[in-house]
């Protein structure tokens, strides 16, 4: 994966996350500086994972604490949501929309890939291991909400090309 494409991917996922929170959740968020990691950190309370296959191979992981998730889904649905399953389903839908928006943007740049349905991981401290690859990119994009809460979008891409 060349550096220009990698930067475009990070910008696209950052923009789609901000857009989803502003238009669907009615909350402004601020993206902090993305950074590379060598391993994925332990996850927050609710995590949505979507796999990517095609020109991009890897996964997108939205990991968010329960309180921030509950506020987000309540805002999105316009009602105070307490039901944990509705919150989990809502975070899955938010993850799906973020990835779908980025996919649309990137397909305009001749970067085509397919996405899976979201897989949800529940429980703080869970850990995900990615398969090995010749070259890996693991990027964390932190976002801060209006109330100071921080959640992360993790982008994992593998490149097995020589």
Rosetta blueprint (number, residue, H / E / L):
1 X L
2 X L
3 X H
4 X H
5 X H
6 X H
7 X H
8 X H
9 X H
10 X H
11 X H
12 X H
13 X H
14 X H
15 X H
16 X H
17 X H
18 X H
19 X H
20 X H
21 X H
22 X H
23 X H
24 X L
25 X L
26 X L
27 X L
28 X L
29 X E
30 X E
31 X E
32 X L
33 X L
34 X L
35 X E
36 X E
37 X L
38 X L
39 X L
40 X L
41 X L
42 X L
43 X L
44 X L
45 X L
46 X E
47 X E
48 X E
49 X E
50 X E
51 X E
52 X E
53 X E
54 X E
55 X L
56 X L
57 X E
58 X E
59 X E
60 X E
61 X E
62 X E
63 X E
64 X E
65 X L
66 X H
67 X H
68 X H
69 X H
70 X H
71 X H
72 X H
73 X H
74 X H
75 X H
76 X H
77 X H
78 X L
79 X L
80 X L
81 X L
82 X L
83 X L
84 X H
85 X H
86 X H
87 X H
88 X H
89 X H
90 X H
91 X H
92 X H
93 X H
94 X H
95 X H
96 X H
97 X H
98 X H
99 X H
100 X H
101 X H
102 X H
103 X H
104 X H
105 X H
106 X H
107 X H
108 X L
109 X L
110 X L
111 X L
112 X L
113 X E
114 X E
115 X E
116 X L
117 X L
118 X L
119 X E
120 X E
121 X E
122 X E
123 X L
124 X L
125 X L
126 X L
127 X L
128 X L
129 X L
130 X L
131 X L
132 X L
133 X L
134 X L
135 X E
136 X E
137 X E
138 X E
139 X E
140 X E
141 X E
142 X E
143 X E
144 X E
145 X E
146 X L
147 X L
148 X L
149 X L
150 X E
151 X E
152 X E
153 X E
154 X E
155 X E
156 X E
157 X E
158 X E
159 X E
160 X L
161 X L
162 X L
